Amino acid sequence: MKPALDAYWMPYTPNRQFKAAPKLVASAQGVAYRTPDGREVLDALSGLWCVGAGHRHPRIVEAMKRQLDTLDFASSFQVGHAAAFELGERIAELSPPGLDRVFLTNSGSEAVDTAMKIALAHARACGQGAKQLFIGRERGFHGVGFGGVSVGGMVNNRRAFGPVLLRSDHLRSTWDPATQAFVRGQPEHGGVEMADELERLVALHDASNIAAVVIEPLAGSTGVLVPPRGYLQRIREICDRHALLLIFDEVITGFGRLGAMFAAQALGVVPDMIVFAKTVSNGAAPLGGVMVRRELHDAVVQGPPHLAELMHGYTCSGHPLACAAALAMLDVLHEERLPQRVAELAPRFEALVHGLADAPGVVSIRNLGLAAGIELAPDAAGPGLRGTRAQAAAFDRGVLTRTPGDTLVFAPPFVSTEHDLQRMAERLRLAITDTAGPPA
Ligand SMILES: Cc1ncc(COP(=O)(O)O)c(C=O)c1O
């Protein structure tokens, strides 16, 4: 029976269009969904950048079932349970050196806002309460909380909620169509010069007013924009020079997507906090968090011992089910060597995605690790239409993608075989070709 669709207000979805032509899935296993009528839809998006280990991984399913049979809920406010502490320790062991304090949330958006609050709390703890401005980057996406929307650089979010945002300023995007259109991996040129813009913003606002710089090492949600070589290193140098906190939003890149556990390790730059979510629990339960440099934690965790040091947290912070999923996912990442597997698959993946360059209307292809963006020329009627049509055509052709603007995102599960990747690429090509003409 077809479900009634009216009541559920879908997130980040053109509701009326969707409900006129719904695209439903009913089950999933490994790298594929099944529609209610049994059709296979290959998951070229890892769910929504989160199902790295593939759908319904038996280790994760088992661990979650076991957890539900033992402890369904325990608050983390002044009471604890072992799995949350174990998860904190395990994440701290994986983190770059020094980032060994872990705050847990339920989503990437909450994790971004948490990191921003920690930056504000740290500034106050150090007697630098004027540090309230955040520096983000054009085309950055940091979720949908007011903090994340403020520091994010997505014009649609800002258009919708502009006047209520926190104080922020923005670097320009690292995307340069003139030199990067079909670059494979990290662009060689321009990174240092782009990052030097941070010096200008510091000169404009003064370091004494800046709480933190918040960037995605690789901008995922706005179409896979790969940082040129030297960019992140120079951002780190400038932050060090002016004693600015650097926060990496690794909601997409964290836990393996770039061929190392974190982009900080893959790209060789260590920030002061790392925001994570998505792959940490393989998407099987909502979970996010922040890895924090120990000195920041220690500066905030002060004051009268009977008072909470940070006035922040969520009812479901450290939820037992999410912790069970994440602990099992960490085992899977380790035992199946998934970050290494990503590194091994990446050259083949790169060759496959760049093989789409001759499909009709492709104007740029960008990739790093198992993340790629295939940008299409917009329809004459305006930006975004071709993308929406291509996304729908892809689903009909049996492959799940997502199209910020007119860019098809290709971000397969880490457990994909080369054959899976090839089938996904073939179906994406069909979707691009299907939508090459003007809209019907
Ligand atoms: C870089 C980045 N930060 C934050 C978020 C928000 O995460 P969530 O949707 O779990 O709130 C996302 C979501 O895609 C993201 O890509």
PDBQT file of the ligand as one rigid body, heavy atoms in Angstrom, charges set to zero:
ROOT
HETATM    1  C1  LIG A 501      30.320  19.554   6.629  1.00  0.00    +0.000 C 
HETATM    2  C2  LIG A 501      29.000  19.363   7.300  1.00  0.00    +0.000 A 
HETATM    3  N1  LIG A 501      28.802  19.882   8.508  1.00  0.00    +0.000 NA
HETATM    4  C3  LIG A 501      27.636  19.719   9.158  1.00  0.00    +0.000 A 
HETATM    5  C4  LIG A 501      26.607  19.021   8.597  1.00  0.00    +0.000 A 
HETATM    6  C5  LIG A 501      25.320  18.857   9.331  1.00  0.00    +0.000 C 
HETATM    7  O1  LIG A 501      25.178  17.557   9.780  1.00  0.00    +0.000 OA
HETATM    8  P1  LIG A 501      23.729  17.016  10.220  1.00  0.00    +0.000 P 
HETATM    9  O2  LIG A 501      22.904  16.957   8.998  1.00  0.00    +0.000 OA
HETATM   10  O3  LIG A 501      24.032  15.679  10.840  1.00  0.00    +0.000 OA
HETATM   11  O4  LIG A 501      23.192  17.985  11.216  1.00  0.00    +0.000 OA
HETATM   12  C6  LIG A 501      26.776  18.445   7.338  1.00  0.00    +0.000 A 
HETATM   13  C7  LIG A 501      25.684  17.683   6.702  1.00  0.00    +0.000 C 
HETATM   14  O5  LIG A 501      25.745  17.275   5.594  1.00  0.00    +0.000 OA
HETATM   15  C8  LIG A 501      27.999  18.631   6.662  1.00  0.00    +0.000 A 
HETATM   16  O6  LIG A 501      28.201  18.136   5.455  1.00  0.00    +0.000 OA
ENDROOT
TORSDOF 0
